[in-house]
Amino acid sequence: MVGQRRISARQARRGWTTGQAPGATRWTTVQAIVLALTAGGCRKQAPEAAGSGAAEVAPITLAIAVEVEDTPLDDKPTLAALGDAAARRAALAGSYVVSGDEGSRGSSDYTPPLALTIPATGDTVTIWNGRAETTARLQLDSPCEFVLMTKHHDADTGLDGEEGPIYHWRVHDGVAEVGRNDLGVRVGEGALVCADHGVLIIDAHGRCMRHPSYGRTLEAARCGFRQDGGKDVFYYYSEARFAGEPAAKEVVLAVDDWRIGTAAVLDDDQPRPWFRRYADQAEARAVVDADARANDPLFIAQAAGGVVGDRTTVPGLVATFAADEKSLTGTVRVSGVVVRRRFGDDDPAAEPPPEAPAEDEPARPSERVDWLRLADGAHRDKPTITCDLAAAIVRIPDGTAITVEGTVEPGDEAWTKRAFAAPSLKDCRVVMP
């Protein structure tokens, strides 16, 4: 998997790109720079200068914008099958839905889906999250990696900069595949793979080299093709780079014709693409809107009559928390009805909590509880909030109308997949009746 990339405004002014040191060279898009080869090594030459009286040289399609000392490049494959840079960029354009885990509620991997529209030209990507549209800057970092950069303010340093998720991509026959896994292409006996925080290259002689995302030059690496169970696989060794990391670990990627690695993520052992392409922007946004209606606490609360700014009812408190969590400071007082059942517990197969009394059984004097669940009287399934009591009390029968007060904190409710996206009350106490 790949992560985030971040640079500050100060770094950008000093020539840093995506976290590299000042003066460090970087990957560019395919054919963005032509390397003029000489017997003694190489020199960089601007594309327009290549034909102005200079000796004609064959462009290296990968356009590796790095300084390589004592490493002749004339015997490296051009990997021309990667295709023209403009054609590859055009293949990436379109409308997608990108999401994390679609599985269980509250999964740490679950992220709400986003609808992205990547333009055919320019670098402004539009992003729809179900509530509002934002934009990101498309930054192509290598022939198989791009970053969606957005403005970022570092509270620790006070600096403004950019950050964004890193995605891997490849193009074949005019079709782009995008993912966050290790991903690459096989071109004859050569290969180009985005993996291990960099780009791995296998040249015509089977030599493996790596260009680190934050490095300055190509470096020797360990990777290659081999047979495993009668099938070709690509392997590489992920080197330890930080204190406490394990020693070099072998990583094996499946090879399927020209593909190295998979762009899909597994949901219940079934592959699902990170990026799913749709016919147009409207179709992609409809997918995001459907998820928002089912899982966004703001829309769930509003469907139950909640109004942003209302702190006195369960739907109102949930809507206000979802719209602006930071606005809920101090103690709030909320009215609702007690509900014992959790969302989904009306399933006939659902088992009641151990030793829990039946719904219609009166509270036993000795039964005390240290939390309550509240809902709106007309919408008892969702949304709900949990009241974590400051002191245990005798259980209050379901359906009892009460008022509680407490301090708002993020809560994990069963009626939304979005963990800690709904409010809960701590140090809670019953004030009425």
N, C-alpha and C positions, 0 to 999 in steps of 0.2 A: 504494500500500500504506500501511497505517497501522501504528503501532508501539506503544510502551508508554506508560503514564501512571503518574506516581508523585507521592505527597505524603507528607510526614512527619507524625508525631504533633503536632509543634509547629505545623506549618502548619495542620493540621486544627483545633487549639485556637484559632488566630487567625482562623479563618474561611476559610482557603484551601480551594478545591475543585479537585482534579485539576490542581494546579500553577499556578492563577491567583493573582494578587497579592491581598493582604488587601483586603477590601472590594469586590473585583471581582464583578460579577454573573455568572450562569451560565445555561446552558440548563436548563430543567426539562422534565418530561414534558408531553405534550400536555394542554392545558387545566388545568395545575397552577396557573397564575396567570392572572387576568383582568386585562387592561390596560384601564383606564378612559380613554377618549379625551376630550380637551378641545380647544378651539380653539387654545390656545397650545402644545399638545404632548401629553404623556401623563403619567399618574401610575399607580403600581402600587396595586392594591387587592386585599385578600384576598378569596377567593371568597365567604366567608360575609358579607362586608360589602357585596358588590355589590348585594344586594337589600334592604338595611336602610335605606330612606329615600333612598338615592342614586338619581340618574337612571339609568334602565335603559340599559345599553349592550350592544352585541353582542360576545360574547367573540371574541377572535382565537384561532382553533383552534391555531395554532402555539405560542401562549403564549411569546413571546420575552421572557425575563426580563432585559432590558437597559435601560439608560438611553440614550435617543436624543435628542440635543439638535438642535433645528431640523429634525427629520425627521418630518413628519406621517405617522401610521400609518393614518389612516382610509381611504386608498385602496389599502392592501395587500390582496391576496386572503386570504380566511380559509383557503383550502386545506382546506375541510371534508371533501373526499374522503379525507383522511388517516384519518378515522374517529375514533370515540370513543377516548379514552386507555385506558380499562379494556379495551375490546375489542382494541386493539392489543397491550396487555400480555398479554392472555390468549392471543393468537395466537403470541406468542413462547414460551410455555410448551411443554415437551416434552422428549424425549430425543434427543440429537444425538451424532454422532461428528465431531470436528473434527481435521483433520490438515494437515500441510504436504505437501511433495512425496512422492509414492508411487513415484518413479522409481528411478534408479540408486543403488546402494550408495554410501554416503558422501557423497551429495549435500549441499551446504551448506544446501539448503532443506529437507531431510528432517527431519521431527520425528515422534516416535512419536504415533500417534493418541490422543486422549483422548475418553472418553465423558462428556458433560455432561448433567445433568438440571436444567432450569430450571423452578422451581415455578410454579404458576398464581398464587400469592400469596406475599408475602414476598420477601426478597432473597438467600436462601442457596442457592447453586448447588452441587450435588455433582459432584465430578470423580473419575473412575476412570481410572488410568493402567496398569492391568494388574497392579499389585502392591498398591496401597492406595487407599483413598478419602480425598480431601481436600475442602475446601470453599472457595468464593470468595464475595465479596459482589458481587451484581449492582448496578451503578451505571448508571442510565439518564441519559446526559448530554445527549441531545437527541432529537428525534423520529426520528433515524436513526443514533444512535450509542450503544453501551453499552460498559462496561468490566467485566472480571472481576477485581476487586481482591482481592489476598491480602496477608497480613502480610509486611513487608519490614524487614530491619535493615540500615542503611547503615553498613558497617564504617568508612568514612572519617570520618563525623560522629558515629557512635555513637547516632544517632537511630533510633527505630522509626517505621515508617509503613506505607503500602500502595503496591502497584504492580500493574499487570496489563495484559494485551493489550487493545487497542481493537478493537472489531468494529463494522461498519456493518450496518444492518438496515432492512428495509422490509416493509410489510404490504399485501396486496391480497386482497380477498374472504376475509378471515379466515385467510390463509396467510402465514406469515413467511418471508422469505428473508434469510439472514445470510451475510456474507462479510467479507473484509478489503480488498477493492478499493474504489475510488470507487463509490458506490452512491446512488441516489436515485429519486424518483418525479416524474412529470409530471402536473400537475393543470391541465387546460385549457392555457392559455398560460403558466401559472406552473410553478415547479419548486422542489423542495427536495432538495439533494444534499449528502451528506457527502463532502467531498473537500478536499484541500489543507490538512490540519490545521485544519479548521473546517467550517462549514455554509454552503453557497451558497444564496441565495434569489433567485428571479426573481419580481418582483411583477407586478400586473396591467398595468402600463405597460411591461413588458419591462426594467425597471431591475434590474441585478444588484447584490446586496449580499452581504457575507460576515460571518459571526460567527466570529472566530478561537477556537480551542479555549482559548487562553490570553489572550484579549483581554477588553476590557470593553464595547465597543460595536459596533454594526453599522458596517461601513465599505464604501465603494464598492469594487466589484470588476468584473472583466471576464469575463462569461460570457453564454451565450445559446444559442438554437437556430438552426440553419441547415441547408441542404440540402448533402449531400456524396454525389456519385454517385447522385443521385435519392432518397436516403434522409435522413430527419431525423437529425441528430446534436446532441449537447450539447457545447459547448466552454467551456473556461475557461482563464485564464492563471494559472499557478502563479508567484507572485511570489518573487523572491530575498529571503530574510530573514536570512541569515547571511553573514558575510564569506567570499568565495571561491566562493559559489554562483553559477551562471550567471544571466544576466538572465532576465526573465519568459519562460516557456516555455508554449506552447499545448498543452493536453491535450484530446483529443477522445474522447468516450464515445458508444457506440452507444445509440440510442433505439429501443425495441421497444414500441410502444403506450404503456403507462403507465410502463414500466421505463426507467430511465437507468442505464447501466453494467451490468455483469454480476457476479453473486455467485460465479461459478465461477473456478477457476484452471485453466490449461491444462497437461495432462500429455500430452506427445507430440502437441501441437496438438489434443487432445481435451478439451473442458470437463469439469471435475469440481468439484462444490460443495465449498467450504471446510467448510460445515456440512451434513451429511447427516442428515435426520430419520429416526428409527426408531420402530417401533410402541410400544416401551416401553423401560424402562431395561435389562431383561435382554437384549434384542436388541442394543442399542447396546454394552453391555459385552462381549457375545460377539465382536463385531468387534475390539474392543481386545485381548481375550484371545488371539485368533488371531494378531494381529500380534506380541504379546509372546512367544508360544511360538516364533515364527519368528525373531524379531530381538533379544529381550532376552537379553543375555549371561548373566544370572542363571539364567533358565530353561533355556537351552541347556546351561550348565555343570552344572546340577542333573540334567538328563536323562542326562548322561554320568557321573553319580556324584559330582559335585562337592559339597562341603559347605562352607558359609560358616564361615570361621575356619581352614580348612586352607590353609597356605601352601606345602605340599611337593609337590603334584601340579598338573598343568596345569588340570584341571577345578576343583580346590579353589581355586587362585589366582584363576581367572577369576570364580568365584562370590563369593569374598571381595571382590575389587575391585569387582564390580558392586553388592554390598550396602553396602560402606563403603570407598570408595577411600582415605579419609584414615587408615584403620587400618593401611595397608601402608607403614610407615616403615622406614627402614634397609635392610639387605641381606636378600634372601630366597634360599633354596636350593630349587630345583625339579627334580624328576625326570620324565623322559618319554622318548619316542622321537623321533628325527630324522625329519622329513617334508619332502621337497623340494617336493612339489606344493602349490599353493595350493588353497583351497576352490573347487570348480567346475572345476578343471583336468582332471577326468576326462571332460569333454566331448570327444567325438572330434574336434570342430572346433578345440579349443583348441591353440594352438601352444606348444611349449616355449620357454623363454627362449633368446635368440640364443646359439649355440655351447654350449648346455648339453649335457652328456653324457647318454646314454640312462640310464633308471632302473637297469638292471642292469650298467652299465659301471662297472668299479672306478675309484676316484679316481686321477687322475694325480698324481704327486708334485708337479708344478708348479702344480696347481690349488689355489688358496687362496680362502677365503671370509671375509667380514667379518660374516656374520650366519647364524643358524640358526633353523629353525622347529621347535617342539616340540609334541607332542600326547600324549594318553593312548594307550597301546598298543592298547586296545580300541575307541577312538574317534578314528581318525586324520583324519577329515574336519573335525570341529569338536567342541569349541573348540580353537583353537591359540593359541600365543603366539610372538612373535618375540624372539629373543635377539640384540641388537646387540652384537657382540663388541668388547671393548676393544682387541684385537689380532687380526689375521687369522690363521687357522689352515688347515691342510690340510682339504679337504672331508671330512666324515664321511658314510659311506654311509647311505642311507635305512634306517630300521628299527633303527638302533643305539640301544640304551638308554644314556642319559647323564644326568648331573646337572649343572646349571649354577647359578650364583649371580649376582645383579646387583641393581640398584636399580629399583623399579617406577615406570613412567611410563605415561600413556595411550598406547595403540597403536591403529593403524587396521587392523583385520583384515577379510578379505574375506567371512567367514561371517556377518556382521551388517551391516544397513544403518546401524546406529547408529555413526557415525564416532567414534573415540576413546572408545568405551565399554568396551573390553577392555584388559587390561594388556599391557605390553611391558616387557622388561628392557634397561636401558642399562648400559654398562660391564660387560657380561656376560663371564663366563669359564667354561670347562668345568672342573669339579673332579673328575668321575668319568665314565668310567674315566680 
